[in-house]
């Protein structure tokens, strides 16, 4: 028997606005494609809601998982699911509904039954950002073919849903490969429970549990009988009681060891589940340190540039290091000062002409070239009174003309410039002129030193900026590869890392505790054995011997069933490995990188006190025998699908449940993607396939791509198949459907 989905109708569901969004599905392979935000994953969530009352949302939680299954009736998330456009059209206090309805036909040996399931959530609008949950409707209807109408069914809705896909198969037939990874359980209780339902392991477990109960009952009855025997003296009874107490203590110890082993196994499994995420978080922590180092280097260079520029500016106002030429980019200060000196010559000449009309213009030119301190008037007077009558500077003889100039012009001029009664304006002009000449002499002296200082400043600053640009470029390249600070911080889960560290510490403590208790177990076992040796053989009557034989028989029986149980587990693992690996090779036949990979179904045996626990793990192994992780790459994507098909092959079902997959091929190469569709479309075991993906869509051309054309050609060979394009309407107002192929 098989179940075939006829249609699904999302109602005000994420992108799907309104009540009329029914998508008709073919009984064979259905391929649904579209661009981003076309409602593909939201449609997958519609199937999930019908089957399990949950949807997948991006919800950051303490465990570090970015996506989580939540119930849509949770007020915290309702407005993420209720179509935004439809909700905004509601007035305050108005009520609205969102949800999903689905129709499917269950094929039977004698007749087929068609059901319609409705799940709707009714809310009252409080504001644009808040609503109140009113009720959640869960209804099921029967389709009456003879009158072509629906009648409310009296059947339990969950029982009807289980006819579509049983809960234990949902993780295998409803898979999501893009957001939460492949949810198909490849280890732990999820896989184990599925396997139990496909084999006789569950029955064997029940038998083993029954035998365990019998063991305890025989031991208890034997002990009670021996305590009542009147033919035993008090010392023997006391010895029996001591043995009984020791056996009780041993039993408690064994059970305690079993509990600790369970805890150890659980924590180890939890650690294994998050090891990849922990490794990524730890890697991102290290990347954050590297990114921080880049920023620290840039900040340090900025600090050095700031210090360099401050130091240079400080030197301009520091009297001990002030060099005027630092203010200029070119060495033209000499020219500027000379021009300034000439201007003050003109000022002084004009003023002298105003003051001394008897001084010729030629003499005024000469005076304008001199400053008040050179030559000193006393020196000029000594030169005139000297009997040599020679110039102290050039040693030439002083002629009458020279003597007249010195006596009548130059000496009186300098005497007046020293006198307080001299003209104030002329004095100020000459004082400024003298200062300009002093600056001119100082700047000429500092030119070489200034030029070197300025060049060093420019070169040092240029070096700093070059280093800054190089580091900034490395930082930009780093961010392009690994993400920026926010990206890295968002993917580092401190709580998960702490939990991982704490769990590792607990594992160490549990191992030490188990080792200690196992040592005590050996000691107690030895003590009990020695105590039993002290009971004479002739005191064991016929009934005691029967109890002993019965006890031994049950122990042998327990060992037999444990061996049988182990054989069933290992036989199943071997068979599943053969079938799943065959499927894997078929799916990956165009991928040379996994040519030598092998899919392994492993059985792990653990002694948990009195009981033996078996667990399954499925993983890929490379040609060197190394175990490969489940995440990343084409092989890990098709690994769960191979298990799905392997389980179907094992169960030998010619007709089975609808296989619904969202983004199952997003990490595959183009040729492997095609082999996936070839396998799906041509498989005679699967009944109905609903494949939702964006890998057949070209966003640039806004149309299907070449791979989609190949898939369409495959579908053309199948009568019951369809190819549907989903397109989003503007402003989140709905989704449009376009069938390129629609055959039933």
Steps between C-alpha positions, in 0.01 A plus 500: 500500500609855439384854563478762224465874573245657265543864589629735768356843574695746718265763647651839593812293553826697477514616134163346413229762543131412511316167499541395136858379460424137421781313322389190313753217519556205269518147643854457361788747513427867566779755457441851639751776423524876533711797597578621851200592712269305270362298791678169439624438854173643633318234299722235656406646838134455404556123457694495828220678687242248377719203594657615827333826614832682461683728257868585460588858592829683538506530876829552685492286812742411779617181331640700209271352237392780262179319400242336718172314468227698677122481521327772292249563780779643716406871542869588485522387136144532361566828318803349327267242342175694444528669158611860565277654234191311617566584864558871428156517332333390825365774723575502871280238677424328168568126484684315227612145420810340357595136452506214251261252344606186320320225311640149458382160388590184687504203264374174648460140384124533460433873478665839503417769757547871444541736795514879540690628804471860616717665762416867558611746768264787585635822654371842602697807394612715793743717304725478195761322712284303744213253481304267726455127435128414488498132402666230289264298281591144405246338269486195275246426225422199284446544128178333387568404133142400415372850581831685455479673838675512836369364829653572839676187619467352847850354478781634713693756293840370619409147391409633156827696475692183588343336196669764289846444659559313824687710762797261506548549124450878491867584549578277203222605264479869597850642469638853497850544365565874493421650839532226761721270299373154419271423793504129431640335816820311422574413861345493846146423613332633183667246275478226763125543545443484125710187474313339788177545310646338189649194671433243773743680729220652702355154573842368602543801732169410665609138548835608648322734741270214605798272561660772714186508715507120534864511607422736784193295605693169515777658708244651736303173538817299554612737771157493675498120496846469648417745778204278603691175516497363854782254444758779473670633811523870577856533371402368157190721493713796597741408221208476253372838614847648455518354149151634426594848622818491296303389193250781557788743532652356182167531318462864606858563396445343159181703448683811613777430249232456233344837585838671489574328169168631364587853613844465348349376173243782496757772567741348248221499242416862579865594458522312172185672372648847551867424434489649151316809623742532791796469265349773281437722803855444622631573150293818486632601843852470362397690187359776722837524674672529162250766388554685828876483442455665159298779661754541780777537242301764311423684826867490600605649164234773534638571847856524362385731219323718755811515722721582199275784384460635854878497545550686174238760591652538847839570343350801321414667830794378710752785525788259544425309182302755298619519146314743282561314178285211630202715416586494132488225243772669291822678601380847388508663843831679420339676210195590709714648778717694256193651343371586846835662585480713184154618597627617838788675320242694309307577821814628680614702197165667469500580873856644494416714206213635705731562800827602336454703188881570480593131448540405140310207356832318441589528868152389597547184288822423682344558842206278414739208447636526854345408833530697819751262664751483209731685491490647851538884501786479755696283256441757227625779729814298590563444131488877434731584792747226414820644359506230234185643346410159354170308469488223761319270258680530167823683620466760226605855578227737604463787257344833581173385345497192723580702811222750423247212456606343829495825699195665353273212398580160641606581860214748558259246349602226742514740792145605425384136468634441855340810638162490672410824332542335159193458278280216636367385163843478343628310799220248474561451127870446554434264793272283286754512218771379738272211615434397141875492434554287814232257380659492156841407642346233733291342223798483265690315770208253556420413136694169475379385842141597419502327165620174658242525781216562254610220269524259795153602615349448155676166445408368845138604456491343150641174643232494766223555245642228274509253791147600595374443145673159480349386831159644404517306171583180688210572733261553206617173341456324835144632537416400143595140581391462863243777559511816709496536879119475523493190278764322707355604836153382398638153421692466827274345761658560841231299679556200274877523547455512877260206488751311286777572750278408797393175333860404431573555867197288596622223271833498681326486837260223387782288358692530826185411697418202276857373526481524880167319513617229263794444733255468790295259289801271449574515871138419599477217247814345649366538853169331408686214330716443807198515733316238294800267528449499877157335467542121505372315192305251713278780630354562155176303487312393189286814481800728536670312221187539282504876568867508412441312175202722414706807573777373274251406228352848498846652487578275202169599342582867553838449336335320208251781439771763539701318233190474280433870552855590403478281188173669396656845544811406306305317225275802458800736491668283237185484286427874531862583420485289184174658379578859607852484355362371172263798493783737590715375214206544264432855617868594484584311180601822319718628786861374475604657834309238699590205280684324783271612783300240685176539694526321835219387730670435832368328814643607832461268800502638856459324832264705713493318831303176458389605151675517167415804289542515124506815293534573130710757322512563126791686348726524197848356500774604257741265324739519796230382742460847654154596625362809324277755670132528407507870411604659175528393140304292258575164661365601841184635335428174320606282792164539681309453174690177443389386846139596420504291184691221676230480769231496232685221320540311828130526583430370147207737453394532137278791595588735780458850640540830310864605490510878569837675479593868517841602356635144501756575227622849592855381573537262207693541178297540180556144379414358843185712511390339175575149629284580805201581278567196282488281810190667643299506178580148386479326837221242502491475882414864576138586428480880512785753506464868584836667438528870588819674389649819355790324327301486176450877491723770347455823699683711242277389213199466731423168338577131529858393426656228285476237774126567522474424129664162558263428790201596284618252236508229768150594618367482145564125513271472804125526469427596860737791552500879516738797489381816677656848519427713808528880465452755780253783455601853595485617864455150641150482356516138389657242273425428135510148352599401149502137384751409229377143526188381677405138452307260722 
